[in-house]
């Protein structure tokens, strides 16, 4: 069977949970796939290309989770997708770091764009894209910090243990929802202020 970029990305994602992003190497992936490291370089030139492919695979694999069970209003869809993006990244150790700053390859072009109706009604597309990018950036940044404090889901890094750390880092899901509400409220006001 011929090796594909998807095979390499899936092996990388599997190993990510064991070794984390800092421990992930092309050599380790090659060993897991039972090939020599140079065989991978036919498909990915370097670690950044590997991360791009892994992020794309994460995104594609989570496509069903981004589709709400029922039609939603535009901003409700933005919030739904933000929560789905966080869940996707939390499914992997260092998932947010993998996803941050990567180039997504082929993704579903038919996936509904959250502010499409407003853009068609006259909302400036550049401003809409900036608002969505701001929401996206909040989700990634929050999740990077969350995974630093909880490197293993549900297990607080011992450096943050103690009364003050546990008080600050308790109820992460609630803190995420509060922050997301602030960002969404600000984005809606900013778009309406033109």
N, C-alpha and C positions, 0 to 999 in steps of 0.2 A: 504494500500500500504506500502510495506517495505521500510525503509529508506536506502539509499545507500551513498557511499562516494561521488559520483557525486552530489547527492542532497545537501549534506552538503557543498561541494565546491561551488556549484552555489549559495546557500543561502549566503555563506560568501562573494562571489564576489558582490552580489547584495547589501549587507550591507556595503561593503567596500566603495562604493561611498557615503554613508550617513555618516558614522562615522570615516572613515580613518582607517589605520592599528592600530594605538594606541588605538582606541576605540573598535576594533573588539575582541569579546570574544566568547568562546564556549557557554557560557550561553546566550548571545545575539542571536547567531545563533539558539540555541535550541528554544528559545522563538519565533523566526521568523518561525520556522518549526512546532511549536505547540507541542513540546515534552519537556521532562525534560532533563537537561544537561547530566545526566549519560547515557542516550540513545545514545548520540554522541560518548561516549568513547568506545563503541563496534566497532566503525568504525575508529576513529582517537584517538590516545593515548594522544596527547598534541597539543599545538598550532603549533609546527614545522611541525608535520604531516599534520595538517590542511593547512598550507601554502604550503607544498609540493603538496598537492592535488589541492589547488586553482591554483597554478602555472601550474600544468599539465593541468587542465581544461582550463585555459587561452590559453595555447599553442595549445591544441587540437581544441578549438573553432576557433582559428585564422589560422588553417591549410590552408584554401582556399586562404587566403591573402599571404601566403608564396610561392604560386605557380605562377610564372610569366605567363603572358598571351601568351608569345612566348618564344621559347628556347633562352637562354642567354649564352654568354661565361662565363667561370668559375668565374672570378673576378667580372663580372657584376652581376652574381647570388649571390655572397657573399654580394655585396652592396645592391641588391634588398632585400635579406633576412634580412640584418641589418636594413633597413628602415621599413620592415614589423614587426620586433621585437619591434622597438620603437613604432610604431603605436599600436601594441597589448598592450604594457605596458601603453601607454597614454590613452587607453580606460577605465582605472580604476584609481580612486584616489589611490595614493600610489602604483600603479601597478608595478613600477620598484622595490620598496622595497619588495613587495611580491615575485617577481620573483628572486631577488638577493639571492644567497646562498641556493636555494632550490634544491631538488632532483626531477627531472622529472620522473614520472612513465611511464606508457605505452604510447608511442608516435608512429607515423607511421614509421615502419622500412623501408618502400619502398620509403620514401621521398629521392629525389636525394641529395647525398652529394656533396657540391659545388666543392671540389677539387678532386673528384674521378678520373677523367680522368688523371690529373697530377700524382696522386699517382700510377695509373696503368702504367703510362709511366716512373716511376722511382723516383718520388718525395718521399722523406722520410716521411712516414706516421706520425711519431711523430712530426716532424717539421711542417707539414701541420696542424696537430691538434693544435699545439701551436699557429700558426698564426691565425687560426680561433677562438681560445679561446681569443686571444688578441682583435680581432675585437668585439667579443661577450662582453667582459669586458668593452670595450669603450662604447658600446651602452647602457649597463645597467648603468654604472657610469654616463654617460651624462644625461640619462633620470632620474636618481635619483635626480641629481642636478636641472634639468629642473622642475621636479615636486615639488621641494622645493621652487623654485622661483614662479612657477605658480601652486599652490596647486589645484586650480580649473581651468580647461582648459581655456586659454585666459584671465585669471584674475591674474594680477601681485600681489603678496603679498605686502601689503602696506609698509612693511619695505624696499622694494627695489624701491619704488616710488621716483621720483625726477630725475633731469636731468642725473646724472651720472648712476644711477641704470637702468633707462630706456634705456640709450645708450648701456650699457653693455649687458642687457638682451633682447634687441629688436631682431627681426628676428631670433628666436631660431632655426627654421628649416634650415635657411641658415648656421648658426653656426654649426649645427649638420652635414650638408653635407660637410662643410670645414674640420671639425675634422675627419669625416669618410674618406675623401680623403687622409688626412695625414696618418692615420692609415693603410689604404689599400696600399698606396704607400710604406710605410715603411715595411709592411709585405711582399709585392712582392719582394722588394730589399733584405730583410733578407733571404727569401727562395731561391733567386737566388745566394746568396753569398756563398753557401756551397762549 
